[in-house]
Each structure stands twice: as C-alpha cells, then as structure tokens.
Amino acid sequence: MNVLESIRVALTGLAANKLRSLLTMLGVIIGVSAVIAMVGIGQGAQQETLERIQSFGTNTLMVMAGEARQGGVRGGMGSSATLVPEDAEAIARIGTPIKAVCPEVGRAAQVKYGNQNTNVSIVGCGESYADVRNHKVARGRFFTEREVASMRRVCTIGTATAATLFGTQNPIGKRIRIAGSSFLVVGVMAEKGSQGWFNPDDQIYIPYTTAMRRVFGIDSLRMITVQVTDISRANLATERITQVLRRRHRLGPGRENDFNIRNQAEFVEAVEATSRTFTLLLAGIASVSLLVGGIGIMNIMLVSVTERTREIGVRKALGARRRDVLLQFMIEAMVLSILGGVVGIGLGVGGSLLLARTAGWTTVIAPHAIALAFTFSAAVGVFFGIYPAHKASRLNPIEALRWE
C-alpha cells in the first residue's frame, strides 16, 4: 500500500467517526490557537512598550541629580540639588561624541486662560528639547536659544493642554498665566499619546532659565538630557561626562558619584529581555494544551486499534505488511494533529485580530510563531501516534482474526 492509499484509508476511518475525530482534534486546536494568540499578545505588548520608550529617543543619556540623605533615610533619585546649569554647559563643551545637551527642571503649577483653570506639569528645558526628546512641534515653533538666555516668558504647550485651555481655538499668540505669570504661547507640540504613568501631551514647556528664576525660584536642575552622535558611543560619552562632573563637583578618589547616568538604550534592552521572557512564559503555558491534545490523540488511537483488531487481522491475512499497518495508523494520528493545527492557526490569527479590534490591544501575528505551533502540532501527532501504530502493527493475524 502506497502513501496516498494509506492517507485515503486513514481519512475514511476518521470520517466514519466524525464527532470523535473532532473532539480528539479539539485539544490540538485549542493548543495551537492559544500559542499563536499568546505570542501575538506578548510581542504586541513588547512592540508597544518599545515604541513608547523609543519616542523619547534611544541615543540619549539621562544625567540625574543624586539622592539626598538625612540621617539613615535616603531620598529618591533627583532629590539632591547636585546639578546646576554650569554642569550642562561643561558637558556641552566635551564635544564628540556629545551631539546636544538639554538642561531640565519640572514641577506642577496652576495654569489659567480666561475662565479655564487647570493643574499642569511645567517642564523647564533648553531650546534643543524637541530634537533631543524626539518630540516634534505640530504648530507654531519651539522657543529659541536667545529666548532661553534672556529668560523670556514664552511657552510651547501639549495637545491635551491646548484642548483643555483653548478648546477648538488656535492657541498660538494667546497669553496664559502660569503660577501667576503671563506667558505667550508660541507653539503646540505634536501628539504622542499617553505613556500610562504620565501624559506627555498634557505638559507646558518653557525656557529652563525662566522656570528656575521667575517661576519656581530654584538654583538646581532636575536632570540633564544628553544626545550622543551614535548609541554605540554611549559608553564613551558616559565615561567623559562622569569625569567632567566628578571634577566639577570635587569628588575625590573613593567617593561616590552625586549624580546618576542612565542609558536609554540599556533600558530598551532590558525591556526587550523582559518581554521575551514574558512571551515565552505565555507560549509555554499555552503549549500545555498541545500536550493534552497529544494525549487525547494517543488515547483515541489506542481505542481505534482495539476496535479495528479484526480489520487489522484481515489486512495482514491478505498480505499487508507490518509497515503498511504502522503507516496507516501513523497517518491517522498525523491527520488528526495537522488538521487540528490548521484550524488552530485560523482561530489563533482570528482571535488576535479580534482582540486588537475590540479591546484595542496591540497584537503581532508572528510567522515564526505560526510555523512553530504548526510544526509542534505535527510532531505531537507523530510522537503520540507511534505507540498505538506500533501496537497495531505487532498484532498476530491469527489472534486478530479470532477477536470478537
């Protein structure tokens, strides 16, 4: 008996018990669809998270002020006033591989326009903020270097803030009051979307000099954002910044840094590694369904061997070889698992697209996940079909013909 004839006989045998075959495939269907959907959800979450992180720029370093200590209590990062504008100027003088430097301060403040009054995060920054943070201006402009140097009362606002204060009006050229001081709106930033723990669209950007001297009344910076020419040179930039700041802060050998430098690219790598682990965990949990489906296939195939003992005896008596019987039952097991895999792929892809549309989740249909799930389902059919097929092929034809 050739392979095609074996497939025809196998399909005929499965068609004779349609409901049983469908129930047997159900475990494989659920397993494959679950693997594809879970991997899609995991990779979608990873992609969305990385896009949010990369929206801040991946070739940036965050130089944060150190931690204040009082007694045995340590404050959070940035709680110590260890960074000043002169530090940013010193970093800018390093040159290559430093591309741009942006000092930053920030606090929340009351903002008014007409009868509208809201509490908004005020970001005091340099003129290079939009480029360094990869945040474009949608309308108008960002403030200039001259406006920063002269401590002008100008601001660029986020889209959410613009909607809150101005509704459908054009805010460009209008004046708002920030902590009691009048500011001219010169631009509106492009929409970025909520980042979960904060909304970059609900912020107001003003020159850091104005923020420090005329709004907050402070002398220190919250952080200095440094853009490097290439992310591969981030470590070199970190070393040079550390040398400059330690010298400026008069930190002798053995003393801890009173600042922290965070590499955005390292953060991206950490998120990628965590997301991969999370995705593998989801896929591993879903794969348990495939194993359960394989056990179901073995169980049904053993029942099938018992039910068709007399048929096997007749075939052997008519000249069927052991390998013919083995091949027939192996093909039946593989047909069950492969058909289940095909249906599972359809359900998994459909489920992922449905989640993306109805729940608003980001899902990624990964071709390698589909190929892996399908291959695994076929392997399940082979692995769990070997024993029943082997048992059928070893039946003694005389004993099989006497079976009732």
NORFENNOR-V586747 format. One record per residue. RES is the residue in three letters. OMEGA is omega as a letter, one per 40 degrees, with the letter a starting at -180 (* if undefined). Layout:
res->RES omega->OMEGA
res->RES omega->OMEGA
This chain:
res->MET omega->i
res->ASN omega->a
res->VAL omega->a
res->LEU omega->i
res->GLU omega->i
res->SER omega->i
res->ILE omega->a
res->ARG omega->i
res->VAL omega->i
res->ALA omega->i
res->LEU omega->i
res->THR omega->i
res->GLY omega->i
res->LEU omega->i
res->ALA omega->i
res->ALA omega->i
res->ASN omega->a
res->LYS omega->a
res->LEU omega->i
res->ARG omega->i
res->SER omega->a
res->LEU omega->i
res->LEU omega->i
res->THR omega->i
res->MET omega->a
res->LEU omega->i
res->GLY omega->i
res->VAL omega->i
res->ILE omega->a
res->ILE omega->a
res->GLY omega->a
res->VAL omega->a
res->SER omega->i
res->ALA omega->i
res->VAL omega->a
res->ILE omega->a
res->ALA omega->a
res->MET omega->i
res->VAL omega->i
res->GLY omega->i
res->ILE omega->a
res->GLY omega->a
res->GLN omega->i
res->GLY omega->i
res->ALA omega->i
res->GLN omega->a
res->GLN omega->a
res->GLU omega->i
res->THR omega->a
res->LEU omega->i
res->GLU omega->i
res->ARG omega->i
res->ILE omega->a
res->GLN omega->i
res->SER omega->i
res->PHE omega->a
res->GLY omega->a
res->THR omega->i
res->ASN omega->a
res->THR omega->i
res->LEU omega->i
res->MET omega->i
res->VAL omega->a
res->MET omega->i
res->ALA omega->a
res->GLY omega->a
res->GLU omega->i
res->ALA omega->i
res->ARG omega->i
res->GLN omega->a
res->GLY omega->i
res->GLY omega->a
res->VAL omega->i
res->ARG omega->i
res->GLY omega->i
res->GLY omega->i
res->MET omega->a
res->GLY omega->a
res->SER omega->i
res->SER omega->a
res->ALA omega->a
res->THR omega->a
res->LEU omega->a
res->VAL omega->a
res->PRO omega->i
res->GLU omega->i
res->ASP omega->i
res->ALA omega->i
res->GLU omega->i
res->ALA omega->i
res->ILE omega->a
res->ALA omega->a
res->ARG omega->i
res->ILE omega->a
res->GLY omega->a
res->THR omega->e
res->PRO omega->i
res->ILE omega->a
res->LYS omega->a
res->ALA omega->i
res->VAL omega->a
res->CYS omega->i
res->PRO omega->a
res->GLU omega->i
res->VAL omega->i
res->GLY omega->i
res->ARG omega->i
res->ALA omega->i
res->ALA omega->i
res->GLN omega->a
res->VAL omega->a
res->LYS omega->i
res->TYR omega->a
res->GLY omega->i
res->ASN omega->i
res->GLN omega->a
res->ASN omega->a
res->THR omega->i
res->ASN omega->a
res->VAL omega->i
res->SER omega->i
res->ILE omega->i
res->VAL omega->i
res->GLY omega->a
res->CYS omega->i
res->GLY omega->a
res->GLU omega->a
res->SER omega->a
res->TYR omega->a
res->ALA omega->a
res->ASP omega->a
res->VAL omega->a
res->ARG omega->i
res->ASN omega->i
res->HIS omega->a
res->LYS omega->i
res->VAL omega->a
res->ALA omega->a
res->ARG omega->a
res->GLY omega->a
res->ARG omega->i
res->PHE omega->a
res->PHE omega->a
res->THR omega->i
res->GLU omega->i
res->ARG omega->i
res->GLU omega->i
res->VAL omega->a
res->ALA omega->a
res->SER omega->i
res->MET omega->a
res->ARG omega->i
res->ARG omega->i
res->VAL omega->a
res->CYS omega->i
res->THR omega->a
res->ILE omega->i
res->GLY omega->a
res->THR omega->i
res->ALA omega->i
res->THR omega->i
res->ALA omega->i
res->ALA omega->a
res->THR omega->a
res->LEU omega->a
res->PHE omega->a
res->GLY omega->a
res->THR omega->a
res->GLN omega->i
res->ASN omega->a
res->PRO omega->a
res->ILE omega->i
res->GLY omega->i
res->LYS omega->a
res->ARG omega->i
res->ILE omega->i
res->ARG omega->i
res->ILE omega->a
res->ALA omega->i
res->GLY omega->a
res->SER omega->a
res->SER omega->i
res->PHE omega->i
res->LEU omega->i
res->VAL omega->a
res->VAL omega->a
res->GLY omega->i
res->VAL omega->a
res->MET omega->i
res->ALA omega->a
res->GLU omega->i
res->LYS omega->a
res->GLY omega->a
res->SER omega->i
res->GLN omega->i
res->GLY omega->a
res->TRP omega->i
res->PHE omega->a
res->ASN omega->a
res->PRO omega->i
res->ASP omega->i
res->ASP omega->a
res->GLN omega->i
res->ILE omega->a
res->TYR omega->i
res->ILE omega->i
res->PRO omega->a
res->TYR omega->i
res->THR omega->i
res->THR omega->a
res->ALA omega->a
res->MET omega->a
res->ARG omega->a
res->ARG omega->a
res->VAL omega->a
res->PHE omega->a
res->GLY omega->a
res->ILE omega->a
res->ASP omega->a
res->SER omega->i
res->LEU omega->i
res->ARG omega->i
res->MET omega->i
res->ILE omega->i
res->THR omega->a
res->VAL omega->i
res->GLN omega->a
res->VAL omega->a
res->THR omega->i
res->ASP omega->a
res->ILE omega->i
res->SER omega->a
res->ARG omega->a
res->ALA omega->a
res->ASN omega->i
res->LEU omega->i
res->ALA omega->i
res->THR omega->i
res->GLU omega->a
res->ARG omega->i
res->ILE omega->i
res->THR omega->i
res->GLN omega->a
res->VAL omega->a
res->LEU omega->i
res->ARG omega->i
res->ARG omega->a
res->ARG omega->a
res->HIS omega->i
res->ARG omega->i
res->LEU omega->a
res->GLY omega->i
res->PRO omega->i
res->GLY omega->i
res->ARG omega->a
res->GLU omega->i
res->ASN omega->i
res->ASP omega->i
res->PHE omega->i
res->ASN omega->i
res->ILE omega->i
res->ARG omega->i
res->ASN omega->a
res->GLN omega->a
res->ALA omega->i
res->GLU omega->i
res->PHE omega->i
res->VAL omega->i
res->GLU omega->i
res->ALA omega->i
res->VAL omega->i
res->GLU omega->a
res->ALA omega->i
res->THR omega->a
res->SER omega->i
res->ARG omega->i
res->THR omega->i
res->PHE omega->i
res->THR omega->i
res->LEU omega->i
res->LEU omega->i
res->LEU omega->a
res->ALA omega->i
res->GLY omega->i
res->ILE omega->a
res->ALA omega->a
res->SER omega->i
res->VAL omega->i
res->SER omega->i
res->LEU omega->i
res->LEU omega->i
res->VAL omega->i
res->GLY omega->i
res->GLY omega->i
res->ILE omega->i
res->GLY omega->i
res->ILE omega->i
res->MET omega->a
res->ASN omega->a
res->ILE omega->i
res->MET omega->i
res->LEU omega->i
res->VAL omega->a
res->SER omega->i
res->VAL omega->a
res->THR omega->a
res->GLU omega->a
res->ARG omega->i
res->THR omega->a
res->ARG omega->i
res->GLU omega->i
res->ILE omega->i
res->GLY omega->i
res->VAL omega->a
res->ARG omega->i
res->LYS omega->i
res->ALA omega->a
res->LEU omega->i
res->GLY omega->i
res->ALA omega->i
res->ARG omega->a
res->ARG omega->a
res->ARG omega->i
res->ASP omega->i
res->VAL omega->i
res->LEU omega->a
res->LEU omega->a
res->GLN omega->a
res->PHE omega->i
res->MET omega->i
res->ILE omega->i
res->GLU omega->i
res->ALA omega->a
res->MET omega->i
res->VAL omega->i
res->LEU omega->a
res->SER omega->a
res->ILE omega->i
res->LEU omega->i
res->GLY omega->i
res->GLY omega->i
res->VAL omega->i
res->VAL omega->i
res->GLY omega->i
res->ILE omega->i
res->GLY omega->i
res->LEU omega->i
res->GLY omega->i
res->VAL omega->i
res->GLY omega->i
res->GLY omega->i
res->SER omega->i
res->LEU omega->i
res->LEU omega->i
res->LEU omega->i
res->ALA omega->a
res->ARG omega->a
res->THR omega->a
res->ALA omega->a
res->GLY omega->i
res->TRP omega->i
res->THR omega->i
res->THR omega->i
res->VAL omega->i
res->ILE omega->a
res->ALA omega->i
res->PRO omega->a
res->HIS omega->i
res->ALA omega->i
res->ILE omega->a
res->ALA omega->a
res->LEU omega->a
res->ALA omega->a
res->PHE omega->i
res->THR omega->a
res->PHE omega->i
res->SER omega->i
res->ALA omega->i
res->ALA omega->i
res->VAL omega->i
res->GLY omega->i
res->VAL omega->a
res->PHE omega->a
res->PHE omega->i
res->GLY omega->a
res->ILE omega->a
res->TYR omega->i
res->PRO omega->a
res->ALA omega->i
res->HIS omega->i
res->LYS omega->i
res->ALA omega->a
res->SER omega->a
res->ARG omega->i
res->LEU omega->i
res->ASN omega->a
res->PRO omega->a
res->ILE omega->i
res->GLU omega->a
res->ALA omega->i
res->LEU omega->i
res->ARG omega->a
res->TRP omega->i
res->GLU omega->*
